[in-house]
Amino acid sequence: MNTQHFYSHGKLLLTGEYVVLDGAKALAMPCKFGQHLKVCPSEDSLSHWRSYDYKNNLWLSIEFENTKIISGEIEGTTDIEHRLFQILKEIHCLNPNILQQNYQFETHLEFPQNWGLGSSSTLISNLAKWGAVDPYELLAKTFGGSGYDLACADADTAVVYQILNKTPNVQATHIPNTIIPYLYFVHLEQKQNSRAAIENYRRTKPDDLHDYLSKINTITAEFQSIRSIEKAHELMTQHENYLSELLNIPPVKSKLFSDFEGSIKSLGAWGGDFVMVVSSTDPSSYFKNKGYKTVLAYKEMAL
C-alpha cells in the first residue's frame, strides 16, 4: 500500500500573545517535539483513525464512513471526535477530490498533550498537507486562532509572525546566542484552553489597543537583538506588565513566584502551559521544590 508520512513541529509563542490576533508582531519558535501522521489506503469498508501519545499508548481508536463525514450525518460522540470529523469535512469542502476512498490514519505525538505545544495545530498542519489544502484556511474553518502555530509547524528557525490585512506574514529570525544559555521553559502542570482564553480577550480588550500593539512590536524587535541578561529581564518585565494591564490578570511571577530572582513570562494563553524563565543560574531546583517538575533549557526545547 502507498503510505504517506507527514510531520509538523510543536511551537511556543515567546512574545505577542493575544495581541497577535490584532496585528501585533509576535516572536515564535518551533520545538523539537512535534506530531507524526501516517496515512495509507484502507481495503476495509470503513476508514480507521488511531492516535498514540508520546509514550506510544493508543488513546483514540475510531472507525467511520467517509460519506457520513462529508454529509454531516455523524458529528462524533465526544468533543475530540467532533473536532476530527469537522476537520475532515472541511478538508473535503476545500478539496472535493479527497476522501473518495477509505484510509487508515495513524498519529504519534512526541510530547504530553497537556504541555500545550500544539497537539491541535500540528494535526491541522499534517492533515492540510495530506489533503493538499491551505492550512490557514483550514484552521480558520475549524479551531480558529492567529495561525502562528502553523508558521512554526514547518519552520526550522524562530519566526516573526504578523497578520497583515488578514494575511499571515512570516519572517525567519533567530534568538541571540548571548541570551540562549539563560533561557528556560517551565511547565505549570495544567492545560490552558486557548479557545476560551481568546474569547475572553476579545470580550475585554480596550479601546486604546493600538498603543499596546506598538509597545509589544518594540519588545518583539528588541528581543531579537538582546545582548545582555539585564536587557532580557527588562523586556520580559515590560511585556508582562503590558499584558497584565490589557488582560486585567496579575503576572505569573507576582502570583506564583514572587521570591524568584530571575524573570518569568507567561507564554500563549495566560494561566497554564509553559512559562519562559530568564535566570543567571539553572533554576530547576527552585521550580521543582515548588512542585513544577518539567524544566527544560532552551536547547532542550527549541528546534
Residue pairs with C-beta under 8 A, 6 or more apart in sequence:
1 40
1 41
2 40
2 41
3 38
3 39
3 40
4 38
4 39
4 40
4 130
5 36
5 37
5 38
6 36
6 37
6 38
6 39
6 125
6 126
6 129
6 130
7 34
7 35
7 36
7 37
7 126
8 34
8 35
8 118
8 121
8 122
8 125
8 126
8 129
8 153
8 154
9 30
9 31
9 32
9 33
9 34
9 122
9 152
9 153
9 154
9 155
9 303
10 30
10 31
10 33
10 34
10 35
10 110
10 111
10 115
10 117
10 118
10 121
10 122
10 152
11 28
11 29
11 30
11 31
11 117
11 118
11 121
11 148
11 149
11 152
11 153
12 28
12 29
12 31
12 117
12 152
12 185
12 267
12 268
12 274
12 276
12 301
13 20
13 26
13 27
13 28
13 148
13 149
13 267
13 268
14 26
14 27
14 28
14 29
14 158
14 223
14 265
14 267
14 276
15 26
15 27
15 216
15 219
15 220
15 223
15 239
16 24
16 25
16 26
16 27
16 28
16 161
16 216
16 220
17 26
17 243
17 266
17 267
17 268
17 269
17 270
18 197
18 198
18 201
18 205
18 243
18 246
18 247
19 26
19 209
19 212
19 213
19 216
19 243
19 246
20 26
20 146
20 148
20 161
20 162
20 163
21 145
21 146
21 163
21 198
21 201
21 202
22 163
22 205
22 209
22 213
23 162
23 163
23 164
23 213
24 162
24 212
24 213
24 216
24 217
24 220
25 160
25 161
25 162
25 216
25 217
25 220
25 221
26 146
26 148
26 160
26 161
26 162
26 216
26 220
27 158
27 159
27 160
27 161
27 173
27 220
27 223
27 224
28 148
28 149
28 151
28 152
28 158
28 159
28 160
28 161
29 152
29 157
29 158
29 159
29 175
29 302
29 303
30 152
30 153
30 155
30 156
30 157
30 158
30 159
30 302
30 303
31 111
31 117
31 152
31 301
31 302
31 303
32 300
32 301
32 302
32 303
33 54
33 110
33 111
33 115
33 117
33 301
34 110
34 111
34 122
34 153
35 107
35 108
35 109
35 110
35 118
35 119
35 122
35 123
35 126
36 107
36 108
36 110
36 126
37 105
37 106
37 107
37 123
37 126
37 127
37 129
37 130
38 105
38 106
38 107
38 108
39 103
39 104
39 105
39 106
39 130
40 103
40 104
41 101
41 102
41 103
41 104
42 48
42 101
42 102
42 103
42 104
43 102
44 102
45 102
46 63
46 64
46 65
46 102
47 63
47 64
47 65
47 66
47 102
47 103
47 104
47 105
48 61
48 62
48 63
48 103
48 104
48 105
49 60
49 61
49 62
49 63
49 64
49 84
49 105
49 106
50 58
50 60
50 61
50 104
50 105
50 106
50 107
51 58
51 59
51 60
51 61
51 106
51 107
51 108
51 109
52 58
52 59
52 106
52 107
52 108
52 109
53 59
53 109
53 112
53 113
54 109
54 110
54 111
54 112
56 108
60 80
62 81
62 84
64 74
64 85
65 74
66 88
66 99
66 100
66 101
66 102
67 73
68 74
69 85
69 88
69 89
69 92
69 99
70 89
70 92
70 99
72 89
74 85
75 81
75 82
75 85
75 86
76 82
76 83
76 84
76 85
83 120
83 142
83 143
86 142
87 123
87 124
87 127
87 138
87 142
88 99
88 127
90 138
90 141
90 142
91 98
91 99
91 127
91 128
91 131
91 133
91 138
92 98
92 99
92 131
93 141
94 131
94 133
94 134
94 137
94 138
94 141
95 131
95 132
95 133
98 130
98 131
98 132
107 123
107 126
109 119
109 122
111 117
111 119
113 119
113 191
114 189
114 190
114 191
115 187
115 273
115 274
115 294
116 191
116 192
116 194
116 268
116 269
116 272
116 273
116 274
117 274
118 149
118 152
118 153
120 143
121 139
121 143
121 145
121 149
121 150
121 152
121 153
122 149
122 153
124 135
124 138
124 139
124 142
124 143
124 150
125 135
125 150
125 153
125 154
127 138
128 134
128 135
128 138
129 135
131 138
135 147
135 150
135 153
136 147
136 150
136 168
139 145
139 147
139 150
140 147
143 195
144 195
144 198
145 194
145 195
145 198
146 161
146 163
147 161
147 163
147 168
148 159
148 161
150 168
151 159
151 161
151 168
151 170
152 159
155 170
155 172
155 303
156 303
157 172
157 173
157 174
157 303
158 172
158 173
158 174
158 175
158 302
159 170
159 171
159 172
159 173
160 170
160 171
160 173
160 220
160 224
161 168
161 169
161 170
162 168
162 169
163 169
173 224
174 224
175 183
175 223
175 224
175 298
175 302
176 224
176 225
176 226
176 227
178 226
178 227
178 228
179 226
179 229
179 232
179 278
180 298
180 299
181 298
182 229
182 232
182 262
182 278
182 279
182 280
183 276
183 277
183 278
183 297
183 298
184 276
184 277
184 278
184 279
184 282
184 283
184 284
184 295
184 296
184 297
184 298
185 267
185 274
185 275
185 276
185 277
185 295
185 296
185 298
185 301
186 264
186 274
186 275
186 277
186 283
186 287
186 292
186 294
186 295
186 296
187 273
187 274
187 292
187 293
187 294
187 295
188 252
188 256
188 271
188 272
188 273
188 274
188 275
188 292
189 291
189 292
189 293
189 294
190 271
190 272
190 273
191 272
191 273
192 268
192 269
192 270
192 271
192 272
192 273
193 269
194 268
194 269
197 269
197 270
197 271
198 269
200 247
201 247
204 247
204 248
205 246
206 212
206 246
209 246
212 242
212 245
212 246
215 238
215 242
216 239
216 242
219 235
219 238
219 239
219 242
222 231
222 235
223 232
223 235
226 232
226 235
229 278
229 280
232 263
232 278
233 262
233 263
233 278
236 263
236 264
236 265
236 276
236 278
237 263
239 265
240 251
240 252
240 253
240 264
240 265
240 266
241 251
243 249
243 251
243 266
243 270
244 250
244 251
247 270
249 270
249 271
251 264
251 266
252 264
252 265
252 266
252 270
252 275
253 260
253 263
253 264
256 290
257 264
257 290
260 283
260 286
261 279
262 277
262 278
262 279
262 280
262 283
263 277
263 278
263 279
264 275
264 276
264 277
264 278
265 275
265 276
265 277
266 275
267 273
267 274
267 275
267 276
268 274
277 283
277 287
282 297
283 295
284 295
287 293
287 295
288 295
